[in-house]
């Protein structure tokens, strides 16, 4: 877990402890029946509403999103792989490219470079990359749809627990000693639903939306690079094509921030050659 995630977790604990739950004891906060109503309802909706693989993929993506810091290390690695593959293909041909692809970690780049090594023409390559881009985008949206459903569902389940509890309160109006427990169930179930929706599912959905947007932009950038690679363009020319993408510009700005003039150009050429 990165420093930002730890800070957010500590801040959330402080926010809940002194903002929402200050002055309450554990018995007032924890209500087993409310937990069963809210979490049980969520589990049932997940089980019946979504495929098992989609649920697993969603929670893995959420775990990865909160565990991994947002930086440009992966983008830098991808760009170096693109330029390395372009150099190999230009100098040694498809067979060498097929061997070089084995070291590529990005799935989309690996897929596209494999098609180039297999001899796909320009139109077929573009059609295959576009199809893969849509498939990946559809998977990303499916994960976001799961979390959006949970964010909408949790308050509704909390309200359902409240309605059930109020029905019990109406039945127990003659017994004042038992009304307190029923009201506690009503309030705690609503609290659970609201907190799960706004403090867990909604932030996770926003994280995945950002990851999906970045993934889409990255695939568009890689499509441009792979089309140029298929044409056998020089790595420096491919780098010029990628200058229109912010990701590449941010990476190169860091790499050449301490160089200028001929020294900067030499550093870029050495990076491309490597």
N, C-alpha and C positions, 0 to 999 in steps of 0.2 A: 504494500500500500504506500502511495506517495505522500509527501508532506501535506499537500493541499487536501487530500482525502482525510488525513488524520486531523487537520485543523478544522475541517468542516464537521467531522464527527464530534470533536470536543465542543465546538460552538453549538452544535445541535443539542448536546447533552445539557449544556448550560442554559440554552434557550428553553428547553422543556422543563428542566429542574426548577428554574427560578421564574419562568414566565407562566407556564401552564399548570405545573404540578406543585408549586410552592404551597405548603400548608396542608397537603393531603398525605395520608398515610398509605401504605402498600395495599391495605384491605380496601380502601376506597378507589384505588387506581385499577387494580387487577380484578377483573370480573370474568370468571371462567365461562359463564353462559354467553356473555358478550363476545368473547374471543371466539367461541364456537360458531356463533351466528355470522360474524364478519369473515373470519378466516375460512370457515367451512364453506360459506357461500362462494368465496373467491375460488377455492379449490374445485368446487363443483362446476363453476362456470368455465374454468380453465380446462377441466377434464372433458366436458361435453362440447365446448365451443371451439377448441383449437386442437390441431394435431400435436401429438406428443413431441415430435421432432422440432416443431416450431416453438413450443414452450421451452424446451431444453436450449435451443439456439438463442432464444430471447434472453434467458437468465445468464447464459454464458457471456453474451454480449454486454449485458449490464455489469456483470462482475469485471469484465475486462475494461469497460469504460471507467469504472470508479477506481480500479486498481492501477491502471497505467496512466502516467502523466501525459498531458497533451504537449507534445514537442514535435520537432521536425526531423528527428533521427530517422524514422522510417522513410520519410520523403527523400532525405539525403541518400539513403541506401538505394532506394528505387531509382533515383536519377543516375547514380553511379552505375547501377546495373544496366540501365538503358544505354548509356554511352559506351559501356564495356561491350555490350552485345552488338551495338552498331559498328564498333571497331572490328570485332571478331568477324562479323558477317561481311563487312566490306573487304577485309584483307584475306580471309580464308574460306568464305563461302558457307553454304547451308549445312554441310556436315559438321564443321567446327561450331556453328551456331547451335546445332542440336546438342552438342556436348556442353556448351557454355550455359545453356538454359537450365541445366540441372542444378546450378547453384543459385537460381533466382527464387526468392522467397515469396514475392508478391504473386498471388494466384492469377490475376488478370494479365500481368506482364508475362508470366510463365506460359499462359494459354496462348497469347498472341504471338510470342516469339516462336513457340512450337509450330504454329500454323505457318509462319514465315519460313521456318526451316523445312517444312513439308512441301513448300513450293506453291502455296496459295497465291493466286493472282490478286491484283489490287481490289477489284470489286468483291470477290469472294471473301477476302480478308476483312474488308470493311463491314460486310454483312454479318460475318461471324462475330466480330468485335461488338457491333451494335446489338446483336442478339444477346451476347453474354452480359453486356452492360444493362440491358433491360431485365435480364434474369436476376442479376445481383441487386438491382434497384428494387425489384419486386420482393426479394427476400428481406431487404432492409425495411421496406414499408410494412411487411407482415409482422416484424418484431415490434415496430412502433404501434401497430394496430393492437397488439396484445396489451401493451402498457396503457394505451389510451382507453381500452375497454376497462382495465382494472381501475384506472383513475376515475372513471365515471361510475363504476359499479360500487366501489367501496363506500362512498357516502350513502348510496341507496340502500345498501345492506345495513349500514348503521341506523338509518331511518326505519328500516324494517324492524330491527331490534327495539327501537324506541316505541314503535306502534304496538308491538307485542307486549312490552312492559307496561305501557299505558292501559292496555286492555286488562292486565292483571291488577293494576292500580284501581281501575273502576270496579273490579270484582271485590276488592279488599277495602273499600272505603269505610266499612264498619270496623275494621281491625287496624288501628293506627300503628301498631307495632310492626306489622309486616309491610306497610306502605313504603317505608324507607328503603328496604332492599329492592323493591320493584322500581322505584325511582332511580336508584343507583344503577340498575341494569339499563334503564332507558338512557340515562346520560352517558354512561360509559360506552355503550355500543355506538352512539353517535360520535363520541370523541375518537374511538378507534377508527371508524370509517373516514372521518375527516383527516386525521393525522396520517393514515396510510396513503390516502389519495394525494395530499398536498406535500407531505414530507418524504415520501418514498417513490410512489409510482410516477407522479408528475416530473420530479427532477430526473428520474431515470429515463423517462420518455424524451425529455429535452436533450439529455446526453446522447441518446441514440439518434435523434433527429440531426444533431450536429455531426455525429459520425457518418450518418448516411449522406449528408450534404458534402462532407469532405471526401467520402469515398466516390461519390458521383463525379465531383470535379477531378479527382485523381484519375478515374477511368477515362474521362474525356481527354485529359492531358496525355495519358498513355496511348490512347488511340491515335492521337496526332503523332506521337513519337514512333509507334509501330508502323504506321503508314509510311513515314519517312524512312524507317529502317528497311522496309520491304523494297523501297526504291533504291536502296544502296547509297543513301546520302552520307556525306561525311559527318562524323560525330560533332564537329564544330557547327555545322549547319543545322543539325538537329538541336543543338543547344540554343542556337538563335531562334529556332521555332518555339522552343519552350520558354523563351524569355517573356512571352506574353502571358504566362501563367504565374500567379503570385507565389505559388509554392516554390517553384524553381528560383525565382528572383530572390526570395528570402534566403534560400540556401546559399546561393552564390554570393549574396551580399556579405554573409558571415565569413565565407571562405576568402574573399578578396579585400576585406575591410582594412587589413594591415598592409596591403600592397597597392601599387599604383603604376601606371604607365606600362613599360615593357615587362616589369617584374610581375605585374598583375596578369598580363596576357600569358606569360610563361607559366604562371601557377595554374591558370585555367587549362592550358594545353596539357600540362602534366597530369592534372586530375582526370581529364578525358582519356588520356593515354593509359592511365592506370585502371 
